[in-house]
Amino acid sequence: MSSSLETVNELLAGSVGGAAQVLVGQPLDTVKTRAQIAPSSCCKGPMDIVAQTIRKEGVLALYKGMLSPLLGIAGVNSLLFASYGASKRLVSPFGQLTLQQTALAGAMAGAANAVLASPVEMFKVRMQGQYGGAGDKRLRVVAREMWTQWGFRKGVMRGYWVTVAREIPAYAGFYTAYEFSKRKFAARYGTQNLPVWALLASGSTGGIAYWLACYPLDVIKSRIQLRETPPTGDPLQYIAREFRAIVAESGWTGLFRGLSPSLLRSIPAAASTFAAFELTREWLAGMTGV
């Protein structure tokens, strides 16, 4: 019973943390996605993307695609945090995990998380890839077209396997860096009632590690999800094909386009996610006793 209540607490706290992440991080996420998918000739860097977006489409354009993750983030983050909690108990039921075990549990949670993260990311990317033209579509139109034209697997779940490939190293790095940082603070300030700023700092560290561990795969994912037609061949073939196309178009640096806004976004977004998660989980634990 206590294990079930603990999972419910993690699901609810994950929803709160996910909402905080979207609200804080969406503008820089839009800049990141546009840097990944825009031709190199049309912009000079992230700040130019920000300036062009605001000038041509208005400030609210930085929040394009927010509805998809905001609607889906409760499920995505609930699944992520619950999967991580279950993975930790599976990896070792004997108290605190080593950092190596933490990385394994994070990788397992990332693989599970891709089931919901893939469609949420796909719709978000397709909304962010619209530049304020007359033909821009609302989320419901994009969703209907992807479903009717390509179906569930090639439409709604487009990019699933590259999302899995991204989430495994991303969350291994994310949770390892987060736990390492949190334990350092706990050694100094005690394990009970860590200061909120320590949770924010630990979350920021985890967010930076997330992007450093997976960024080229995120660029590949965004391009695959934005293409007019679904990829052909098995996942290894189309991931490798997109990889070669990026290198041919932009060189090796093309695999890291948009990294700077991603790292900047990760600091407030991951910090707010984990602070909201930890504080909500503590409150729920006090209410339920688990």
C-alpha positions as a LaTeX table, in Angstrom:
\begin{tabular}{lrrr}
\hline
Residue & $x$ (\AA) & $y$ (\AA) & $z$ (\AA) \\
\hline
Met1 & 0.00 & 0.00 & 0.00 \\
Ser2 & 2.78 & 2.43 & 0.92 \\
Ser3 & 4.51 & 1.75 & $-2.41$ \\
Ser4 & 1.28 & 2.55 & $-4.30$ \\
Leu5 & 0.80 & 5.78 & $-2.34$ \\
Glu6 & 4.40 & 6.73 & $-2.97$ \\
Thr7 & 3.87 & 6.25 & $-6.72$ \\
Val8 & 0.70 & 8.38 & $-6.61$ \\
Asn9 & 2.61 & 11.12 & $-4.78$ \\
Glu10 & 5.33 & 11.00 & $-7.44$ \\
Leu11 & 2.72 & 11.21 & $-10.22$ \\
Leu12 & 1.05 & 14.27 & $-8.69$ \\
Ala13 & 4.31 & 16.01 & $-7.83$ \\
Gly14 & 5.61 & 15.30 & $-11.33$ \\
Ser15 & 2.57 & 17.04 & $-12.83$ \\
Val16 & 3.25 & 20.18 & $-10.79$ \\
Gly17 & 6.94 & 20.11 & $-11.69$ \\
Gly18 & 6.16 & 19.65 & $-15.37$ \\
Ala19 & 3.80 & 22.61 & $-15.50$ \\
Ala20 & 6.46 & 24.79 & $-13.89$ \\
Gln21 & 8.99 & 23.62 & $-16.48$ \\
Val22 & 6.81 & 24.55 & $-19.47$ \\
Leu23 & 5.78 & 27.96 & $-18.16$ \\
Val24 & 9.37 & 28.95 & $-17.37$ \\
Gly25 & 11.21 & 27.40 & $-20.30$ \\
Gln26 & 8.97 & 27.67 & $-23.37$ \\
Pro27 & 10.39 & 30.89 & $-24.94$ \\
Leu28 & 13.95 & 29.56 & $-25.03$ \\
Asp29 & 12.68 & 26.17 & $-26.19$ \\
Thr30 & 11.08 & 27.88 & $-29.19$ \\
Val31 & 14.38 & 29.62 & $-29.96$ \\
Lys32 & 16.20 & 26.28 & $-29.64$ \\
Thr33 & 13.85 & 24.48 & $-32.03$ \\
Arg34 & 13.99 & 27.25 & $-34.63$ \\
Ala35 & 17.79 & 27.31 & $-34.45$ \\
Gln36 & 17.79 & 23.57 & $-35.15$ \\
Ile37 & 15.45 & 23.64 & $-38.13$ \\
Ala38 & 16.07 & 27.01 & $-39.80$ \\
Pro39 & 18.45 & 27.27 & $-42.78$ \\
Ser40 & 21.79 & 28.71 & $-41.67$ \\
Ser41 & 21.39 & 31.55 & $-44.18$ \\
Cys42 & 18.25 & 32.97 & $-42.57$ \\
Cys43 & 19.56 & 33.77 & $-39.09$ \\
Lys44 & 22.84 & 34.71 & $-37.42$ \\
Gly45 & 22.28 & 32.97 & $-34.12$ \\
Pro46 & 19.86 & 32.65 & $-31.20$ \\
Met47 & 19.62 & 36.37 & $-30.50$ \\
Asp48 & 18.84 & 37.05 & $-34.16$ \\
Ile49 & 16.08 & 34.42 & $-33.97$ \\
Val50 & 14.63 & 36.16 & $-30.91$ \\
Ala51 & 14.76 & 39.56 & $-32.62$ \\
Gln52 & 13.24 & 38.29 & $-35.87$ \\
Thr53 & 10.50 & 36.37 & $-34.06$ \\
Ile54 & 9.43 & 39.35 & $-31.95$ \\
Arg55 & 9.65 & 41.79 & $-34.86$ \\
Lys56 & 7.68 & 39.64 & $-37.32$ \\
Glu57 & 5.31 & 37.69 & $-35.08$ \\
Gly58 & 5.19 & 39.44 & $-31.71$ \\
Val59 & 6.36 & 38.43 & $-28.25$ \\
Leu60 & 3.69 & 35.74 & $-27.85$ \\
Ala61 & 5.24 & 33.82 & $-30.76$ \\
Leu62 & 7.96 & 32.73 & $-28.31$ \\
Tyr63 & 5.24 & 30.66 & $-26.65$ \\
Lys64 & 4.24 & 28.86 & $-29.85$ \\
Gly65 & 3.68 & 25.18 & $-29.28$ \\
Met66 & 3.21 & 25.64 & $-25.53$ \\
Leu67 & $-0.27$ & 24.13 & $-25.51$ \\
Ser68 & 1.00 & 20.69 & $-26.55$ \\
Pro69 & 3.53 & 20.27 & $-23.71$ \\
Leu70 & 1.29 & 22.08 & $-21.22$ \\
Leu71 & $-1.54$ & 19.62 & $-21.95$ \\
Gly72 & 0.79 & 16.66 & $-22.11$ \\
Ile73 & 3.37 & 17.57 & $-19.48$ \\
Ala74 & 1.25 & 16.30 & $-16.60$ \\
Gly75 & 1.30 & 12.85 & $-18.15$ \\
Val76 & 4.91 & 13.08 & $-19.35$ \\
Asn77 & 6.42 & 14.24 & $-16.08$ \\
Ser78 & 4.15 & 12.06 & $-14.00$ \\
Leu79 & 5.35 & 9.07 & $-16.01$ \\
Leu80 & 8.95 & 10.23 & $-15.79$ \\
Phe81 & 9.08 & 10.74 & $-12.03$ \\
Ala82 & 6.99 & 7.64 & $-11.28$ \\
Ser83 & 9.18 & 5.57 & $-13.64$ \\
Tyr84 & 12.30 & 6.93 & $-11.99$ \\
Gly85 & 10.96 & 6.07 & $-8.55$ \\
Ala86 & 10.02 & 2.56 & $-9.69$ \\
Ser87 & 13.37 & 2.14 & $-11.48$ \\
Lys88 & 15.27 & 3.12 & $-8.34$ \\
Arg89 & 13.39 & 0.52 & $-6.33$ \\
Leu90 & 14.02 & $-2.05$ & $-9.06$ \\
Val91 & 17.74 & $-1.28$ & $-9.36$ \\
Ser92 & 18.28 & $-1.43$ & $-5.61$ \\
Pro93 & 15.72 & $-1.77$ & $-2.81$ \\
Phe94 & 18.44 & $-1.12$ & $-0.25$ \\
Gly95 & 18.43 & 2.59 & 0.43 \\
Gln96 & 20.41 & 5.25 & $-1.42$ \\
Leu97 & 21.69 & 4.33 & $-4.87$ \\
Thr98 & 25.24 & 4.84 & $-6.04$ \\
Leu99 & 25.68 & 7.36 & $-8.84$ \\
Gln100 & 26.16 & 4.48 & $-11.31$ \\
Gln101 & 22.87 & 2.95 & $-10.17$ \\
Thr102 & 21.25 & 6.37 & $-10.39$ \\
Ala103 & 22.39 & 6.67 & $-14.02$ \\
Leu104 & 20.88 & 3.24 & $-14.79$ \\
Ala105 & 17.57 & 4.15 & $-13.13$ \\
Gly106 & 17.53 & 7.46 & $-15.01$ \\
Ala107 & 18.14 & 5.70 & $-18.33$ \\
Met108 & 15.29 & 3.26 & $-17.61$ \\
Ala109 & 12.96 & 6.14 & $-16.71$ \\
Gly110 & 13.95 & 7.99 & $-19.89$ \\
Ala111 & 13.12 & 4.98 & $-22.07$ \\
Ala112 & 9.68 & 4.69 & $-20.42$ \\
Asn113 & 9.12 & 8.44 & $-20.68$ \\
Ala114 & 9.57 & 8.42 & $-24.48$ \\
Val115 & 6.16 & 6.79 & $-24.91$ \\
Leu116 & 4.44 & 10.06 & $-24.00$ \\
Ala117 & 7.27 & 12.49 & $-24.73$ \\
Ser118 & 7.42 & 11.56 & $-28.43$ \\
Pro119 & 3.94 & 12.79 & $-29.50$ \\
Val120 & 4.13 & 15.83 & $-27.20$ \\
Glu121 & 7.48 & 16.79 & $-28.75$ \\
Met122 & 6.27 & 16.11 & $-32.28$ \\
Phe123 & 3.29 & 18.46 & $-32.01$ \\
Lys124 & 5.35 & 21.11 & $-30.21$ \\
Val125 & 8.07 & 21.09 & $-32.87$ \\
Arg126 & 5.55 & 21.36 & $-35.70$ \\
Met127 & 3.88 & 24.33 & $-34.01$ \\
Gln128 & 7.24 & 26.04 & $-33.34$ \\
Gly129 & 8.25 & 25.50 & $-36.98$ \\
Gln130 & 5.51 & 27.89 & $-38.17$ \\
Tyr131 & 6.68 & 31.44 & $-38.73$ \\
Gly132 & 3.57 & 33.58 & $-38.51$ \\
Gly133 & 2.44 & 33.15 & $-42.10$ \\
Ala134 & $-1.12$ & 33.09 & $-43.38$ \\
Gly135 & $-0.97$ & 29.32 & $-43.56$ \\
Asp136 & $-0.09$ & 28.77 & $-39.91$ \\
Lys137 & $-2.27$ & 26.11 & $-38.28$ \\
Arg138 & $-3.70$ & 25.66 & $-34.83$ \\
Leu139 & $-2.71$ & 22.66 & $-32.76$ \\
Arg140 & $-5.99$ & 20.85 & $-33.36$ \\
Val141 & $-5.53$ & 21.19 & $-37.13$ \\
Val142 & $-1.95$ & 19.90 & $-36.97$ \\
Ala143 & $-3.07$ & 16.98 & $-34.82$ \\
Arg144 & $-5.95$ & 16.11 & $-37.15$ \\
Glu145 & $-3.75$ & 16.27 & $-40.26$ \\
Met146 & $-1.01$ & 14.11 & $-38.78$ \\
Trp147 & $-3.59$ & 11.52 & $-37.74$ \\
Thr148 & $-5.60$ & 11.45 & $-40.98$ \\
Gln149 & $-2.64$ & 11.61 & $-43.37$ \\
Trp150 & $-0.16$ & 9.35 & $-41.62$ \\
Gly151 & $-1.94$ & 7.51 & $-38.84$ \\
Phe152 & $-0.72$ & 6.76 & $-35.34$ \\
Arg153 & 2.75 & 5.30 & $-35.90$ \\
Lys154 & 3.98 & 7.52 & $-38.75$ \\
Gly155 & 2.03 & 10.60 & $-37.71$ \\
Val156 & 1.33 & 10.97 & $-34.00$ \\
Met157 & 4.35 & 8.87 & $-32.92$ \\
Arg158 & 6.75 & 10.14 & $-35.59$ \\
Gly159 & 10.26 & 10.27 & $-34.18$ \\
Tyr160 & 9.52 & 7.77 & $-31.40$ \\
Trp161 & 12.72 & 5.76 & $-31.71$ \\
Val162 & 14.99 & 8.78 & $-31.93$ \\
Thr163 & 13.16 & 10.14 & $-28.88$ \\
Val164 & 13.97 & 6.89 & $-27.06$ \\
Ala165 & 17.60 & 7.22 & $-28.18$ \\
Arg166 & 17.63 & 10.80 & $-26.85$ \\
Glu167 & 15.90 & 10.16 & $-23.53$ \\
Ile168 & 18.14 & 7.30 & $-22.37$ \\
Pro169 & 21.46 & 9.23 & $-22.14$ \\
Ala170 & 19.63 & 12.47 & $-21.36$ \\
Tyr171 & 17.99 & 11.22 & $-18.18$ \\
Ala172 & 20.97 & 9.14 & $-17.15$ \\
Gly173 & 22.96 & 12.40 & $-17.15$ \\
Phe174 & 20.09 & 14.43 & $-15.73$ \\
Tyr175 & 19.49 & 12.34 & $-12.62$ \\
Thr176 & 23.16 & 11.60 & $-12.00$ \\
Ala177 & 24.10 & 15.29 & $-12.02$ \\
Tyr178 & 21.04 & 16.21 & $-9.96$ \\
Glu179 & 21.72 & 13.57 & $-7.28$ \\
Phe180 & 25.44 & 14.37 & $-7.18$ \\
Ser181 & 24.73 & 18.05 & $-6.63$ \\
Lys182 & 21.95 & 17.43 & $-4.11$ \\
Arg183 & 24.15 & 15.07 & $-2.08$ \\
Lys184 & 26.92 & 17.65 & $-1.95$ \\
Phe185 & 24.48 & 20.17 & $-0.54$ \\
Ala186 & 23.04 & 17.58 & 1.87 \\
Ala187 & 26.53 & 16.79 & 3.19 \\
Arg188 & 26.87 & 20.44 & 4.13 \\
Tyr189 & 23.36 & 21.40 & 5.19 \\
Gly190 & 21.87 & 18.07 & 6.26 \\
Thr191 & 19.49 & 15.74 & 4.46 \\
Gln192 & 16.34 & 17.22 & 6.00 \\
Asn193 & 14.80 & 20.39 & 4.58 \\
Leu194 & 17.40 & 21.39 & 2.04 \\
Pro195 & 17.17 & 25.13 & 1.24 \\
Val196 & 15.05 & 25.88 & $-1.82$ \\
Trp197 & 18.05 & 27.49 & $-3.50$ \\
Ala198 & 19.95 & 24.18 & $-3.14$ \\
Leu199 & 17.12 & 22.36 & $-4.93$ \\
Leu200 & 17.13 & 25.04 & $-7.64$ \\
Ala201 & 20.91 & 24.74 & $-8.08$ \\
Ser202 & 20.74 & 20.93 & $-8.20$ \\
Gly203 & 17.95 & 21.04 & $-10.77$ \\
Ser204 & 19.94 & 23.48 & $-12.91$ \\
Thr205 & 22.95 & 21.16 & $-12.82$ \\
Gly206 & 20.77 & 18.26 & $-13.91$ \\
Gly207 & 19.24 & 20.29 & $-16.74$ \\
Ile208 & 22.64 & 21.25 & $-18.14$ \\
Ala209 & 23.79 & 17.62 & $-17.97$ \\
Tyr210 & 20.60 & 16.57 & $-19.79$ \\
Trp211 & 21.39 & 18.65 & $-22.89$ \\
Leu212 & 25.11 & 17.93 & $-22.93$ \\
Ala213 & 24.33 & 14.20 & $-22.92$ \\
Cys214 & 21.87 & 14.18 & $-25.82$ \\
Tyr215 & 21.92 & 17.36 & $-27.88$ \\
Pro216 & 22.85 & 16.01 & $-31.35$ \\
Leu217 & 20.05 & 13.45 & $-31.04$ \\
Asp218 & 17.65 & 16.26 & $-30.20$ \\
Val219 & 18.59 & 18.11 & $-33.40$ \\
Ile220 & 18.03 & 14.93 & $-35.40$ \\
Lys221 & 14.68 & 14.36 & $-33.66$ \\
Ser222 & 13.42 & 17.86 & $-34.41$ \\
Arg223 & 14.26 & 17.60 & $-38.09$ \\
Ile224 & 12.66 & 14.18 & $-38.46$ \\
Gln225 & 9.48 & 15.32 & $-36.73$ \\
Leu226 & 9.21 & 18.47 & $-38.83$ \\
Arg227 & 9.60 & 16.83 & $-42.24$ \\
Glu228 & 6.55 & 16.75 & $-44.52$ \\
Thr229 & 6.77 & 12.97 & $-44.91$ \\
Pro230 & 7.68 & 10.33 & $-42.33$ \\
Pro231 & 11.12 & 8.71 & $-42.42$ \\
Thr232 & 11.64 & 5.46 & $-44.31$ \\
Gly233 & 13.68 & 2.45 & $-43.35$ \\
Asp234 & 14.42 & 1.16 & $-39.89$ \\
Pro235 & 15.28 & 3.61 & $-37.07$ \\
Leu236 & 19.05 & 3.18 & $-37.34$ \\
Gln237 & 18.90 & 3.90 & $-41.08$ \\
Tyr238 & 16.83 & 7.09 & $-40.89$ \\
Ile239 & 18.69 & 8.42 & $-37.84$ \\
Ala240 & 22.00 & 7.84 & $-39.64$ \\
Arg241 & 20.61 & 9.41 & $-42.83$ \\
Glu242 & 19.50 & 12.54 & $-40.97$ \\
Phe243 & 22.86 & 12.70 & $-39.20$ \\
Arg244 & 24.72 & 12.65 & $-42.52$ \\
Ala245 & 22.36 & 15.28 & $-43.98$ \\
Ile246 & 23.01 & 17.67 & $-41.09$ \\
Val247 & 26.79 & 17.26 & $-41.35$ \\
Ala248 & 26.64 & 17.73 & $-45.14$ \\
Glu249 & 24.57 & 20.92 & $-44.82$ \\
Ser250 & 26.20 & 22.61 & $-41.85$ \\
Gly251 & 29.27 & 20.63 & $-40.83$ \\
Trp252 & 29.72 & 19.10 & $-37.41$ \\
Thr253 & 28.59 & 22.33 & $-35.77$ \\
Gly254 & 25.13 & 21.72 & $-37.24$ \\
Leu255 & 24.64 & 19.00 & $-34.65$ \\
Phe256 & 24.90 & 21.63 & $-31.92$ \\
Arg257 & 22.82 & 24.46 & $-33.41$ \\
Gly258 & 20.61 & 25.94 & $-30.69$ \\
Leu259 & 22.65 & 24.48 & $-27.85$ \\
Ser260 & 23.19 & 27.82 & $-26.11$ \\
Pro261 & 19.46 & 28.62 & $-25.68$ \\
Ser262 & 18.94 & 25.03 & $-24.54$ \\
Leu263 & 21.56 & 25.41 & $-21.82$ \\
Leu264 & 20.16 & 28.79 & $-20.82$ \\
Arg265 & 16.65 & 27.33 & $-20.73$ \\
Ser266 & 17.75 & 24.35 & $-18.69$ \\
Ile267 & 18.85 & 26.50 & $-15.75$ \\
Pro268 & 15.47 & 28.06 & $-14.83$ \\
Ala269 & 13.33 & 25.26 & $-16.34$ \\
Ala270 & 15.02 & 22.32 & $-14.62$ \\
Ala271 & 15.48 & 24.30 & $-11.42$ \\
Ser272 & 11.78 & 25.13 & $-11.24$ \\
Thr273 & 10.82 & 21.55 & $-12.19$ \\
Phe274 & 12.75 & 19.94 & $-9.39$ \\
Ala275 & 11.98 & 22.57 & $-6.79$ \\
Ala276 & 8.26 & 22.25 & $-7.56$ \\
Phe277 & 8.51 & 18.44 & $-7.59$ \\
Glu278 & 10.45 & 18.13 & $-4.34$ \\
Leu279 & 8.32 & 20.66 & $-2.45$ \\
Thr280 & 5.07 & 19.12 & $-3.69$ \\
Arg281 & 6.26 & 15.62 & $-2.86$ \\
Glu282 & 7.27 & 16.73 & 0.65 \\
Trp283 & 3.85 & 18.30 & 1.16 \\
Leu284 & 2.10 & 15.15 & $-0.11$ \\
Ala285 & 4.29 & 12.96 & 2.09 \\
Gly286 & 3.23 & 15.02 & 5.08 \\
Met287 & $-0.41$ & 14.63 & 4.09 \\
Thr288 & $-0.29$ & 10.88 & 3.36 \\
Gly289 & 2.51 & 9.77 & 5.66 \\
Val290 & 4.43 & 8.18 & 2.75 \\
\hline
\end{tabular}
